[in-house]
Amino acid sequence: MNDNDIVSYIGNIDILNVHKTAFLCSHKCPADIIIQSYDWATKMRDEGKCVISSFHTKIEQDVFNFLKKGTQPIIKVPARGKYKHISQEEQQMVDEGRLLFLFFFPDEVTYQTKETCVKRNEYIAQIADEIHIAYATPNGQLEKLRKCL
């Protein structure tokens, strides 16, 4: 997959031109990883660094909540087709030019599956300049991805 695989997007496409750090984390992770992830997100926000993620797992959602309080660009990559609606808060971030949604699945893909999540994570890893995997469940999908990097 490459940038040409983008089916559609919402937001400032120029964000793709900045240095991007991927944030990925398995659904279940130890408590110390959660605290470290909050500290990492705060640092990224305070330094104005662009983070790309699905922001799907609970910890990824928490990281997004830390990041959105800043002014740095953020890229969200769902494992499905284009949203019909986004939240008012996210729309404001889009309007400010600091949030970009990338969709590389057709609009007919209206929910995510294990397969779309795997492809999404591979895509994020491919277009990121750096990758931060906070935690990967042993023998899980992120661990398999980490081994391929």
Backbone as a printed PyTorch tensor [residue, N CA C, xyz], in Angstrom:
tensor([[[  0.8360,  -1.1830,   0.0000],
         [  0.0000,   0.0000,   0.0000],
         [  0.8780,   1.2420,   0.0000]],

        [[  0.3910,   2.2960,  -0.5980],
         [  1.0930,   3.5760,  -0.5670],
         [  0.0670,   4.7010,  -0.5680]],

        [[  0.5510,   5.9390,  -0.5900],
         [ -0.3580,   7.0930,  -0.5200],
         [ -1.4130,   7.0570,  -1.6140]],

        [[ -1.1090,   6.4200,  -2.7310],
         [ -2.0680,   6.3430,  -3.8290],
         [ -3.2470,   5.4270,  -3.4950]],

        [[ -3.1100,   4.6610,  -2.4230],
         [ -4.1780,   3.7570,  -2.0220],
         [ -5.3040,   4.4770,  -1.2810]],

        [[ -5.1350,   5.7360,  -0.9560],
         [ -6.1670,   6.4810,  -0.2470],
         [ -7.3950,   6.5640,  -1.1390]],

        [[ -8.5210,   6.0900,  -0.6250],
         [ -9.7820,   6.1430,  -1.3670],
         [-10.4130,   7.5190,  -1.1820]],

        [[-10.3820,   8.0080,   0.0530],
         [-10.9200,   9.3370,   0.3330],
         [-10.3030,   9.8620,   1.6240]],

        [[-10.5600,  11.1080,   1.8960],
         [-10.0380,  11.7150,   3.1140],
         [-10.9460,  12.8590,   3.5310]],

        [[-10.8040,  13.2320,   4.7820],
         [-11.4650,  14.4150,   5.3240],
         [-10.3770,  15.2110,   6.0120]],

        [[-10.2140,  16.4660,   5.6490],
         [ -9.2460,  17.3130,   6.3400],
         [ -8.1170,  17.7820,   5.4490]],

        [[ -7.0770,  18.2200,   6.1010],
         [ -5.9220,  18.8480,   5.4650],
         [ -4.9480,  17.7790,   4.9690]],

        [[ -4.9960,  17.4650,   3.6890],
         [ -4.1530,  16.4190,   3.1120],
         [ -2.6660,  16.7700,   3.1860]],

        [[ -2.3480,  18.0570,   3.3230],
         [ -0.9510,  18.4780,   3.4270],
         [ -0.2790,  17.9560,   4.6930]],

        [[ -1.0640,  17.5230,   5.6720],
         [ -0.4820,  16.9460,   6.8880],
         [  0.3680,  15.7270,   6.5380]],

        [[  0.0720,  15.0660,   5.4390],
         [  0.8760,  13.9040,   5.0310],
         [  2.3390,  14.2680,   4.7880]],

        [[  2.6070,  15.5640,   4.5580],
         [  3.9660,  15.9970,   4.2500],
         [  4.8260,  16.2410,   5.4810]],

        [[  4.2500,  16.2020,   6.6800],
         [  5.0320,  16.4320,   7.8890],
         [  5.5580,  15.1050,   8.4340]],

        [[  6.5280,  15.1810,   9.3160],
         [  7.0650,  13.9910,   9.9770],
         [  5.9660,  13.3780,  10.8300]],

        [[  5.7380,  12.0690,  10.6390],
         [  4.6260,  11.3850,  11.3080],
         [  5.1510,  10.2560,  12.1780]],

        [[  4.6570,  10.2150,  13.4240],
         [  4.9840,   9.1190,  14.3220],
         [  3.7260,   8.3010,  14.5620]],

        [[  3.8090,   7.0160,  14.2540],
         [  2.6710,   6.1180,  14.4620],
         [  2.5850,   5.7350,  15.9310]],

        [[  1.3620,   5.6580,  16.4340],
         [  1.1130,   5.1380,  17.7770],
         [  0.1830,   3.9430,  17.6480]],

        [[  0.6560,   2.7880,  18.1020],
         [ -0.1370,   1.5650,  18.0570],
         [ -0.0600,   0.8850,  19.4180]],

        [[ -1.1810,   0.2990,  19.8420],
         [ -1.2100,  -0.4020,  21.1180],
         [ -2.3000,  -1.4600,  21.0820]],

        [[ -1.9870,  -2.6290,  21.6060],
         [ -2.9730,  -3.7030,  21.6820],
         [ -4.1210,  -3.3080,  22.6050]],

        [[ -5.2430,  -4.0130,  22.4470],
         [ -6.4290,  -3.7220,  23.2560],
         [ -6.1400,  -3.8350,  24.7470]],

        [[ -5.4860,  -4.8920,  25.1390],
         [ -5.1720,  -5.1000,  26.5550],
         [ -3.6900,  -4.8490,  26.7550]],

        [[ -3.3930,  -4.0510,  27.7820],
         [ -1.9980,  -3.7880,  28.0820],
         [ -1.8360,  -3.5600,  29.5870]],

        [[ -0.6180,  -3.7540,  30.0950],
         [ -0.3690,  -3.5630,  31.5180],
         [ -0.5550,  -2.0970,  31.9380]],

        [[ -0.8690,  -1.9010,  33.2170],
         [ -1.1370,  -0.5540,  33.7450],
         [  0.0490,   0.3880,  33.5580]],

        [[  1.2680,  -0.1130,  33.7110],
         [  2.4190,   0.7790,  33.5590],
         [  2.5460,   1.2900,  32.1270]],

        [[  2.1020,   0.5180,  31.1640],
         [  2.1270,   0.9450,  29.7590],
         [  1.1260,   2.0810,  29.5440]],

        [[  0.0000,   2.0130,  30.2330],
         [ -1.0090,   3.0720,  30.1200],
         [ -0.4200,   4.4000,  30.5790]],

        [[  0.2160,   4.4070,  31.7420],
         [  0.8270,   5.6290,  32.2730],
         [  1.9240,   6.1210,  31.3380]],

        [[  2.7610,   5.2140,  30.8420],
         [  3.8270,   5.5990,  29.9120],
         [  3.2440,   6.1940,  28.6300]],

        [[  2.1170,   5.6480,  28.1850],
         [  1.4820,   6.1470,  26.9650],
         [  0.9230,   7.5470,  27.1690]],

        [[  0.3650,   7.8070,  28.3330],
         [ -0.1300,   9.1550,  28.6430],
         [  1.0320,  10.1490,  28.6440]],

        [[  2.1470,   9.7580,  29.2580],
         [  3.3240,  10.6220,  29.2790],
         [  3.8490,  10.8520,  27.8660]],

        [[  3.8660,   9.7850,  27.0560],
         [  4.3320,   9.8890,  25.6660],
         [  3.4380,  10.8430,  24.8790]],

        [[  2.1300,  10.7060,  25.0290],
         [  1.1800,  11.5650,  24.3090],
         [  1.3400,  13.0160,  24.7240]],

        [[  1.5270,  13.2500,  26.0080],
         [  1.7220,  14.6140,  26.4980],
         [  2.9870,  15.2160,  25.9010]],

        [[  4.0470,  14.4210,  25.8390],
         [  5.3140,  14.8900,  25.2470],
         [  5.1250,  15.2120,  23.7630]],

        [[  4.4720,  14.3160,  23.0390],
         [  4.2410,  14.5530,  21.6110],
         [  3.4170,  15.8230,  21.4080]],

        [[  2.3890,  15.9980,  22.2180],
         [  1.5410,  17.1930,  22.1310],
         [  2.3620,  18.4410,  22.4220]],

        [[  3.1050,  18.4160,  23.5250],
         [  3.8710,  19.6020,  23.9290],
         [  4.9600,  19.9560,  22.9240]],

        [[  5.4960,  18.9470,  22.2300],
         [  6.5370,  19.1890,  21.2230],
         [  5.9480,  19.4660,  19.8410]],

        [[  4.6150,  19.4000,  19.7240],
         [  3.9610,  19.7070,  18.4470],
         [  4.1750,  18.6460,  17.3800]],

        [[  4.4010,  17.3960,  17.7830],
         [  4.6840,  16.3190,  16.8360],
         [  3.3930,  15.7040,  16.3050]],

        [[  3.3840,  15.3900,  15.0230],
         [  2.2380,  14.7500,  14.3760],
         [  2.1990,  13.2740,  14.7230]],

        [[  1.0310,  12.8120,  15.1510],
         [  0.8320,  11.3990,  15.4680],
         [ -0.2110,  10.8280,  14.5110]],

        [[  0.0800,   9.6450,  14.0000],
         [ -0.8540,   8.9240,  13.1360],
         [ -1.2260,   7.6260,  13.8320]],

        [[ -2.5180,   7.3250,  13.8520],
         [ -3.0140,   6.1230,  14.5190],
         [ -4.4390,   5.8670,  14.0680]],

        [[ -4.9410,   4.7200,  14.4500],
         [ -6.3680,   4.4720,  14.2490],
         [ -7.1570,   5.0990,  15.3880]],

        [[ -6.5020,   5.2490,  16.5280],
         [ -7.1540,   5.7330,  17.7510],
         [ -8.3880,   4.8850,  18.0280]],

        [[ -8.2180,   3.5720,  17.8540],
         [ -9.3230,   2.6320,  18.0010],
         [ -9.3660,   1.9790,  19.3850]],

        [[ -8.2340,   1.4210,  19.8390],
         [ -8.2390,   0.7600,  21.1380],
         [ -8.4370,   1.7980,  22.2360]],

        [[ -8.7820,   1.3510,  23.4210],
         [ -9.0390,   2.2690,  24.5360],
         [ -7.8280,   3.1480,  24.8040]],

        [[ -6.6450,   2.5690,  24.8400],
         [ -5.4510,   3.3710,  25.1060],
         [ -5.1780,   4.3410,  23.9650]],

        [[ -5.4170,   3.9190,  22.7160],
         [ -5.2540,   4.8320,  21.5760],
         [ -6.2540,   5.9800,  21.6540]],

        [[ -7.4770,   5.6960,  22.0950],
         [ -8.4680,   6.7550,  22.2750],
         [ -8.0180,   7.7360,  23.3560]],

        [[ -7.4640,   7.2020,  24.4400],
         [ -6.9540,   8.0660,  25.5090],
         [ -5.8280,   8.9480,  24.9930]],

        [[ -4.9320,   8.3830,  24.2030],
         [ -3.8370,   9.1580,  23.6180],
         [ -4.4080,  10.2720,  22.7410]],

        [[ -5.4250,   9.9670,  21.9480],
         [ -6.0690,  10.9950,  21.1230],
         [ -6.6120,  12.1210,  22.0000]],

        [[ -7.1990,  11.7680,  23.1310],
         [ -7.7450,  12.7890,  24.0300],
         [ -6.6550,  13.7140,  24.5680]],

        [[ -5.4550,  13.1850,  24.8050],
         [ -4.3320,  14.0310,  25.2110],
         [ -3.8930,  14.9130,  24.0440]],

        [[ -3.7680,  14.3120,  22.8610],
         [ -3.2600,  15.0310,  21.6940],
         [ -4.1840,  16.1570,  21.2480]],

        [[ -5.4790,  15.9210,  21.2970],
         [ -6.4040,  16.9220,  20.7490],
         [ -6.3970,  18.2210,  21.5360]],

        [[ -5.8160,  18.2220,  22.7250],
         [ -5.7230,  19.4490,  23.5270],
         [ -4.5910,  20.3500,  23.0550]],

        [[ -3.7840,  19.8540,  22.1210],
         [ -2.6710,  20.6290,  21.6010],
         [ -3.0410,  21.3550,  20.3160]],

        [[ -2.0100,  21.6850,  19.5530],
         [ -2.2230,  22.3690,  18.2750],
         [ -1.5550,  21.6330,  17.1210]],

        [[ -0.8840,  20.5170,  17.4240],
         [ -0.1410,  19.7650,  16.4230],
         [ -1.0980,  19.0080,  15.4970]],

        [[ -0.6110,  18.6350,  14.3020],
         [ -1.4570,  17.8480,  13.3990],
         [ -1.6150,  16.4100,  13.8850]],

        [[ -2.7660,  15.8220,  13.5700],
         [ -3.0960,  14.4500,  13.9410],
         [ -3.7080,  13.7800,  12.7160]],

        [[ -3.3600,  12.5040,  12.5170],
         [ -3.9370,  11.7400,  11.4110],
         [ -4.6350,  10.5080,  11.9840]],

        [[ -5.9140,  10.3560,  11.6400],
         [ -6.7080,   9.2000,  12.0560],
         [ -6.9460,   8.3110,  10.8440]],

        [[ -6.6870,   7.0190,  11.0020],
         [ -6.8630,   6.0720,   9.9050],
         [ -7.7960,   4.9480,  10.3770]],

        [[ -9.0780,   5.0670,  10.0970],
         [-10.0120,   3.9990,  10.4800],
         [ -9.8470,   2.7640,   9.5870]],

        [[-10.2750,   1.6330,  10.1020],
         [-10.2050,   0.3720,   9.3490],
         [-11.5410,   0.1210,   8.6630]],

        [[-12.0170,   1.1220,   7.9470],
         [-13.3160,   1.0550,   7.2760],
         [-13.3880,   2.1700,   6.2390]],

        [[-14.5110,   2.2690,   5.5420],
         [-14.7110,   3.3330,   4.5710],
         [-15.0250,   4.6570,   5.2600]],

        [[-15.2250,   5.6650,   4.4310],
         [-15.4120,   7.0370,   4.9140],
         [-16.6170,   7.1700,   5.8340]],

        [[-16.4090,   7.9290,   6.9080],
         [-17.5010,   8.2350,   7.8260],
         [-18.5190,   9.1310,   7.1430]],

        [[-19.7720,   8.9480,   7.4790],
         [-20.8050,   9.8660,   6.9950],
         [-20.8660,  11.1070,   7.8650]],

        [[-20.5190,  10.9490,   9.1360],
         [-20.5330,  12.0660,  10.0840],
         [-19.3320,  11.9430,  11.0090]],

        [[-18.7980,  13.0820,  11.4180],
         [-17.7710,  13.1030,  12.4510],
         [-18.2760,  14.0110,  13.5660]],

        [[-17.6820,  13.8750,  14.7360],
         [-18.1370,  14.6680,  15.8740],
         [-17.8880,  16.1540,  15.6280]],

        [[-18.6150,  16.9710,  16.3520],
         [-18.4540,  18.4250,  16.2270],
         [-17.0380,  18.8400,  16.6200]],

        [[-16.5090,  18.2070,  17.6500],
         [-15.1510,  18.5160,  18.1000],
         [-14.1280,  18.1670,  17.0180]],

        [[-14.2780,  16.9860,  16.4040],
         [-13.3590,  16.6110,  15.3370],
         [-13.5450,  17.4970,  14.1140]],

        [[-14.7690,  17.8970,  13.8180],
         [-15.0080,  18.8130,  12.7010],
         [-14.2890,  20.1340,  12.9300]],

        [[-14.2960,  20.6090,  14.1590],
         [-13.5810,  21.8480,  14.4690],
         [-12.0850,  21.6810,  14.2270]],

        [[-11.5390,  20.5280,  14.6030],
         [-10.1170,  20.2660,  14.3720],
         [ -9.8250,  20.1870,  12.8720]],

        [[-10.7340,  19.5840,  12.1040],
         [-10.5930,  19.5380,  10.6440],
         [-10.5980,  20.9670,  10.0990]],

        [[-11.5500,  21.7790,  10.5670],
         [-11.6610,  23.1660,  10.1040],
         [-10.4140,  23.9800,  10.4410]],

        [[ -9.7600,  23.6370,  11.5510],
         [ -8.5250,  24.3160,  11.9510],
         [ -7.3250,  23.8300,  11.1410]],

        [[ -7.5220,  22.7830,  10.3320],
         [ -6.4450,  22.2530,   9.4980],
         [ -5.4880,  21.3410,  10.2240]],

        [[ -5.8820,  20.8270,  11.3890],
         [ -4.9600,  20.0110,  12.1650],
         [ -5.3660,  18.5510,  12.3250]],

        [[ -6.4840,  18.1570,  11.7350],
         [ -6.9120,  16.7600,  11.7850],
         [ -7.1880,  16.2660,  10.3750]],

        [[ -6.6140,  15.1150,  10.0660],
         [ -6.8100,  14.4810,   8.7720],
         [ -7.2860,  13.0540,   8.9980]],

        [[ -8.4000,  12.7020,   8.3710],
         [ -8.8700,  11.3230,   8.3430],
         [ -8.4630,  10.7400,   7.0040]],

        [[ -7.8080,   9.5790,   7.0260],
         [ -7.4660,   8.8790,   5.7840],
         [ -8.2960,   7.6050,   5.7090]],

        [[ -8.9330,   7.4090,   4.5740],
         [ -9.7340,   6.2050,   4.3530],
         [ -9.1690,   5.4900,   3.1290]],

        [[ -8.7250,   4.2680,   3.3090],
         [ -8.2370,   3.5410,   2.1400],
         [ -9.0740,   2.3110,   1.8660]],

        [[-10.2260,   2.2130,   2.5410],
         [-11.2270,   1.1960,   2.2140],
         [-12.3880,   1.8990,   1.5170]],

        [[-13.0670,   1.2210,   0.6040],
         [-14.2160,   1.8340,  -0.0670],
         [-15.3380,   2.1270,   0.9390]],

        [[-16.2030,   3.0580,   0.5860],
         [-17.3010,   3.4690,   1.4620],
         [-18.2220,   2.3080,   1.8410]],

        [[-18.2460,   1.2730,   1.0320],
         [-19.0950,   0.1170,   1.3110],
         [-18.6320,  -0.6540,   2.5510]],

        [[-17.3780,  -0.4590,   2.9440],
         [-16.8580,  -1.1150,   4.1490],
         [-17.2690,  -0.2290,   5.3290]],

        [[-18.3670,  -0.6050,   5.9750],
         [-18.9550,   0.2630,   6.9970],
         [-18.6180,  -0.1600,   8.4310]],

        [[-17.9160,  -1.2540,   8.5920],
         [-17.4700,  -1.6500,   9.9200],
         [-16.1180,  -2.3250,   9.7840]],

        [[-15.3620,  -2.3100,  10.8630],
         [-14.0330,  -2.9000,  10.7880],
         [-14.0670,  -4.3650,  11.1850]],

        [[-13.1200,  -5.0870,  10.6360],
         [-12.9560,  -6.5100,  10.9390],
         [-11.4950,  -6.7290,  11.3430]],

        [[-11.1920,  -7.9140,  11.7820],
         [ -9.8010,  -8.2370,  12.1060],
         [ -8.9090,  -7.9970,  10.8920]],

        [[ -9.4180,  -8.3830,   9.7220],
         [ -8.6380,  -8.2370,   8.4910],
         [ -8.4180,  -6.7720,   8.1290]],

        [[ -9.4600,  -5.9480,   8.2440],
         [ -9.2800,  -4.5280,   7.9040],
         [ -8.3630,  -3.8510,   8.9130]],

        [[ -8.4160,  -4.2820,  10.1750],
         [ -7.5260,  -3.7080,  11.1940],
         [ -6.0670,  -4.0520,  10.9020]],

        [[ -5.8060,  -5.2820,  10.4860],
         [ -4.4440,  -5.6860,  10.1460],
         [ -3.9330,  -4.8420,   8.9740]],

        [[ -4.7520,  -4.7030,   7.9340],
         [ -4.3470,  -3.9050,   6.7690],
         [ -4.1450,  -2.4470,   7.1440]],

        [[ -5.0240,  -1.9180,   7.9890],
         [ -4.8930,  -0.5310,   8.4400],
         [ -3.5870,  -0.3210,   9.1880]],

        [[ -3.2540,  -1.2290,  10.1060],
         [ -2.0170,  -1.0850,  10.8730],
         [ -0.7870,  -1.1820,   9.9700]],

        [[ -0.8400,  -2.0570,   8.9800],
         [  0.2610,  -2.1490,   8.0140],
         [  0.3970,  -0.8350,   7.2460]],

        [[ -0.7270,  -0.2600,   6.8640],
         [ -0.7180,   1.0130,   6.1330],
         [ -0.1270,   2.1230,   6.9940]],

        [[ -0.5680,   2.2000,   8.2480],
         [ -0.0420,   3.2210,   9.1590],
         [  1.4690,   3.0680,   9.2920]],

        [[  1.9320,   1.8360,   9.4960],
         [  3.3670,   1.5890,   9.6330],
         [  4.1290,   1.9830,   8.3740]],

        [[  3.5140,   1.7740,   7.2290],
         [  4.1830,   2.0820,   5.9650],
         [  4.3500,   3.5840,   5.7540]],

        [[  3.3460,   4.3820,   6.0930],
         [  3.4510,   5.8080,   5.7890],
         [  4.0440,   6.6260,   6.9320]],

        [[  4.2250,   6.0080,   8.1060],
         [  4.8190,   6.7180,   9.2420],
         [  6.3310,   6.8280,   9.0660]],

        [[  6.8800,   7.8980,   9.5970],
         [  8.3330,   8.0830,   9.5960],
         [  8.9660,   7.3700,  10.7880]],

        [[  8.2120,   7.2650,  11.8650],
         [  8.6320,   6.5540,  13.0690],
         [  7.4410,   5.7470,  13.5630]],

        [[  7.7150,   4.6760,  14.3030],
         [  6.6340,   3.8440,  14.8290],
         [  6.8620,   3.6230,  16.3200]],

        [[  5.8310,   3.9300,  17.0930],
         [  5.8590,   3.6900,  18.5370],
         [  4.7670,   2.6730,  18.8510]],

        [[  5.1820,   1.4660,  19.1800],
         [  4.2280,   0.4400,  19.6010],
         [  4.3140,   0.3830,  21.1210]],

        [[  3.2900,   0.9180,  21.7720],
         [  3.2970,   0.9950,  23.2260],
         [  3.2860,  -0.3890,  23.8530]],

        [[  2.4720,  -1.2750,  23.2940],
         [  2.3950,  -2.6420,  23.7940],
         [  1.8050,  -3.5210,  22.6990]],

        [[  2.4110,  -4.6810,  22.5490],
         [  1.9140,  -5.6700,  21.5980],
         [  1.6890,  -6.9770,  22.3480]],

        [[  0.4670,  -7.4570,  22.3310],
         [  0.1430,  -8.7230,  22.9760],
         [  1.0010,  -9.8300,  22.3660]],

        [[  1.6450, -10.6530,  23.2110],
         [  2.4410, -11.7550,  22.6600],
         [  1.6140, -12.6020,  21.6850]],

        [[  2.1900, -12.8440,  20.5210],
         [  1.5650, -13.6210,  19.4380],
         [  0.3480, -12.9340,  18.8210]],

        [[  0.1030, -11.6620,  19.1650],
         [ -1.0200, -10.9230,  18.5960],
         [ -0.6510, -10.2710,  17.2730]],

        [[ -1.6010,  -9.5730,  16.6950],
         [ -1.4030,  -8.9470,  15.3790],
         [ -0.3110,  -7.8770,  15.3990]],

        [[ -0.2610,  -7.0560,  16.4470],
         [  0.7910,  -6.0330,  16.4980],
         [  2.1700,  -6.6420,  16.6820]],

        [[  2.2500,  -7.7460,  17.4100],
         [  3.5280,  -8.4280,  17.5740],
         [  3.9850,  -8.9700,  16.2170]],

        [[  3.0800,  -9.5130,  15.4450],
         [  3.4160,  -9.9920,  14.0980],
         [  3.8930,  -8.8370,  13.2190]],

        [[  3.2070,  -7.6930,  13.3270],
         [  3.6130,  -6.5130,  12.5510],
         [  4.9900,  -6.0420,  12.9890]],

        [[  5.2290,  -5.9900,  14.3010],
         [  6.5280,  -5.5440,  14.8110],
         [  7.6540,  -6.4040,  14.2440]],

        [[  7.4440,  -7.6890,  14.1310],
         [  8.4650,  -8.5940,  13.6230],
         [  8.7650,  -8.3420,  12.1490]],

        [[  7.8050,  -7.7820,  11.4250],
         [  7.9820,  -7.4900,   9.9990],
         [  8.6790,  -6.1600,   9.7530]],

        [[  8.7430,  -5.3300,  10.7700],
         [  9.3160,  -3.9800,  10.5950],
         [ 10.8230,  -4.0100,  10.5830]]])
